[in-house]
Amino acid sequence: MHGRDLCWKGRRLVHGKIVSMKSGSIRLFAFILAALAVPVSFGAAADKQQVQAQVLEQNEYLCANCFFGVSDYYFCFAAGNKVLIGEQRTPVLNWRDDTKNYFTRVHKSWAAWTTPGQSVQLRYDDKNIWVTRADGKDVKLRQDYSRDIFSNPQCRGAVKKSSK
């Protein structure tokens, strides 16, 4: 018998018995589904706390006359009994006009987040802070307490406390 003689319309001959190939396909699909579900179950995100926060201060390290540079924007929030400092790193292309970022024409999310007022709704966990832009999309700020660039005493206290 030739190998082509063993297959007929989704069936194959195994140890003298005709077996449907559907059962093997179902087992393979179930295995792939289980393999994809395992990383999701172990990588569960920490709970995000949602609070109304007060913007204490904001500061920035701008990349002036940049050809594919990065500007850093820092925001300090009073969130309940915690002071949170978030950093947004934004790609910049502005070699002719320091007040513009030509990348924002192509990728709107690369615009720096601007505070809508003194009070903002935000979510945070151990590593990040999420704030909402005017168009309703979330902006992720990375918590960074390494730079002492603020003049507000509460913000400076949070930087110094974390460095000890």
Contacts in CASP RR format, 6 or more apart in sequence:
PFRMAT RR
TARGET T0000
AUTHOR 0000-0000-0000
METHOD contacts of the structure
MODEL  1
MHGRDLCWKGRRLVHGKIVSMKSGSIRLFAFILAALAVPVSFGAAADKQQ
VQAQVLEQNEYLCANCFFGVSDYYFCFAAGNKVLIGEQRTPVLNWRDDTK
NYFTRVHKSWAAWTTPGQSVQLRYDDKNIWVTRADGKDVKLRQDYSRDIF
SNPQCRGAVKKSSK
6 12 0 8 1.000
6 13 0 8 1.000
8 18 0 8 1.000
10 20 0 8 1.000
10 21 0 8 1.000
10 22 0 8 1.000
11 18 0 8 1.000
11 19 0 8 1.000
11 20 0 8 1.000
11 21 0 8 1.000
12 18 0 8 1.000
12 19 0 8 1.000
12 21 0 8 1.000
13 19 0 8 1.000
45 125 0 8 1.000
46 125 0 8 1.000
46 126 0 8 1.000
47 125 0 8 1.000
48 123 0 8 1.000
48 124 0 8 1.000
48 125 0 8 1.000
48 130 0 8 1.000
49 123 0 8 1.000
49 124 0 8 1.000
49 125 0 8 1.000
50 121 0 8 1.000
50 122 0 8 1.000
50 123 0 8 1.000
51 79 0 8 1.000
51 80 0 8 1.000
51 121 0 8 1.000
51 122 0 8 1.000
51 123 0 8 1.000
51 124 0 8 1.000
52 119 0 8 1.000
52 120 0 8 1.000
52 121 0 8 1.000
53 77 0 8 1.000
53 78 0 8 1.000
53 79 0 8 1.000
53 80 0 8 1.000
53 84 0 8 1.000
53 119 0 8 1.000
53 120 0 8 1.000
53 121 0 8 1.000
53 122 0 8 1.000
54 77 0 8 1.000
54 78 0 8 1.000
54 118 0 8 1.000
54 119 0 8 1.000
55 75 0 8 1.000
55 76 0 8 1.000
55 77 0 8 1.000
55 115 0 8 1.000
55 117 0 8 1.000
55 118 0 8 1.000
55 119 0 8 1.000
55 120 0 8 1.000
56 76 0 8 1.000
56 77 0 8 1.000
56 78 0 8 1.000
56 83 0 8 1.000
56 150 0 8 1.000
56 152 0 8 1.000
56 154 0 8 1.000
56 155 0 8 1.000
57 75 0 8 1.000
57 76 0 8 1.000
57 150 0 8 1.000
57 151 0 8 1.000
57 152 0 8 1.000
57 155 0 8 1.000
58 73 0 8 1.000
58 74 0 8 1.000
58 75 0 8 1.000
58 76 0 8 1.000
58 115 0 8 1.000
59 73 0 8 1.000
59 74 0 8 1.000
59 149 0 8 1.000
59 150 0 8 1.000
60 71 0 8 1.000
60 72 0 8 1.000
60 73 0 8 1.000
60 74 0 8 1.000
60 112 0 8 1.000
61 71 0 8 1.000
61 72 0 8 1.000
61 74 0 8 1.000
61 149 0 8 1.000
62 71 0 8 1.000
62 92 0 8 1.000
62 98 0 8 1.000
63 69 0 8 1.000
63 70 0 8 1.000
63 71 0 8 1.000
63 92 0 8 1.000
63 94 0 8 1.000
64 94 0 8 1.000
64 98 0 8 1.000
65 94 0 8 1.000
65 95 0 8 1.000
65 98 0 8 1.000
66 92 0 8 1.000
66 93 0 8 1.000
66 94 0 8 1.000
66 95 0 8 1.000
67 93 0 8 1.000
67 95 0 8 1.000
68 91 0 8 1.000
68 92 0 8 1.000
68 93 0 8 1.000
69 91 0 8 1.000
69 92 0 8 1.000
69 93 0 8 1.000
70 89 0 8 1.000
70 90 0 8 1.000
70 91 0 8 1.000
70 92 0 8 1.000
71 89 0 8 1.000
71 90 0 8 1.000
71 92 0 8 1.000
71 101 0 8 1.000
71 112 0 8 1.000
72 87 0 8 1.000
72 88 0 8 1.000
72 89 0 8 1.000
72 90 0 8 1.000
73 87 0 8 1.000
73 88 0 8 1.000
73 90 0 8 1.000
73 112 0 8 1.000
73 113 0 8 1.000
74 85 0 8 1.000
74 86 0 8 1.000
74 87 0 8 1.000
74 88 0 8 1.000
74 144 0 8 1.000
74 147 0 8 1.000
74 149 0 8 1.000
74 150 0 8 1.000
75 85 0 8 1.000
75 86 0 8 1.000
75 87 0 8 1.000
75 88 0 8 1.000
75 113 0 8 1.000
75 115 0 8 1.000
75 129 0 8 1.000
75 131 0 8 1.000
75 141 0 8 1.000
76 83 0 8 1.000
76 84 0 8 1.000
76 85 0 8 1.000
76 86 0 8 1.000
76 150 0 8 1.000
76 152 0 8 1.000
76 154 0 8 1.000
76 155 0 8 1.000
76 158 0 8 1.000
77 83 0 8 1.000
77 84 0 8 1.000
77 85 0 8 1.000
77 86 0 8 1.000
77 120 0 8 1.000
77 122 0 8 1.000
77 129 0 8 1.000
78 154 0 8 1.000
79 122 0 8 1.000
79 124 0 8 1.000
83 154 0 8 1.000
83 155 0 8 1.000
83 157 0 8 1.000
83 158 0 8 1.000
84 122 0 8 1.000
84 124 0 8 1.000
84 129 0 8 1.000
84 143 0 8 1.000
84 158 0 8 1.000
85 143 0 8 1.000
85 144 0 8 1.000
85 145 0 8 1.000
85 150 0 8 1.000
85 155 0 8 1.000
85 158 0 8 1.000
85 159 0 8 1.000
86 129 0 8 1.000
86 141 0 8 1.000
86 142 0 8 1.000
86 143 0 8 1.000
86 144 0 8 1.000
87 141 0 8 1.000
87 142 0 8 1.000
87 143 0 8 1.000
87 144 0 8 1.000
88 112 0 8 1.000
88 113 0 8 1.000
88 139 0 8 1.000
88 140 0 8 1.000
88 141 0 8 1.000
88 142 0 8 1.000
89 142 0 8 1.000
90 101 0 8 1.000
90 110 0 8 1.000
90 111 0 8 1.000
90 112 0 8 1.000
91 103 0 8 1.000
91 107 0 8 1.000
91 110 0 8 1.000
92 101 0 8 1.000
92 103 0 8 1.000
93 101 0 8 1.000
93 102 0 8 1.000
93 103 0 8 1.000
94 100 0 8 1.000
94 101 0 8 1.000
94 102 0 8 1.000
101 110 0 8 1.000
101 111 0 8 1.000
101 112 0 8 1.000
103 110 0 8 1.000
104 110 0 8 1.000
104 111 0 8 1.000
109 137 0 8 1.000
109 139 0 8 1.000
113 131 0 8 1.000
113 133 0 8 1.000
113 139 0 8 1.000
113 141 0 8 1.000
114 134 0 8 1.000
116 134 0 8 1.000
120 131 0 8 1.000
120 132 0 8 1.000
121 131 0 8 1.000
121 132 0 8 1.000
122 129 0 8 1.000
122 130 0 8 1.000
122 131 0 8 1.000
123 129 0 8 1.000
123 130 0 8 1.000
124 130 0 8 1.000
124 143 0 8 1.000
126 143 0 8 1.000
127 142 0 8 1.000
127 143 0 8 1.000
128 140 0 8 1.000
128 141 0 8 1.000
128 142 0 8 1.000
128 143 0 8 1.000
129 140 0 8 1.000
129 141 0 8 1.000
129 142 0 8 1.000
129 143 0 8 1.000
130 138 0 8 1.000
130 139 0 8 1.000
130 140 0 8 1.000
130 141 0 8 1.000
131 138 0 8 1.000
131 139 0 8 1.000
131 141 0 8 1.000
132 138 0 8 1.000
132 139 0 8 1.000
133 139 0 8 1.000
145 158 0 8 1.000
145 159 0 8 1.000
145 161 0 8 1.000
145 162 0 8 1.000
145 163 0 8 1.000
146 159 0 8 1.000
146 162 0 8 1.000
146 163 0 8 1.000
147 159 0 8 1.000
148 156 0 8 1.000
148 159 0 8 1.000
148 160 0 8 1.000
150 156 0 8 1.000
150 159 0 8 1.000
END
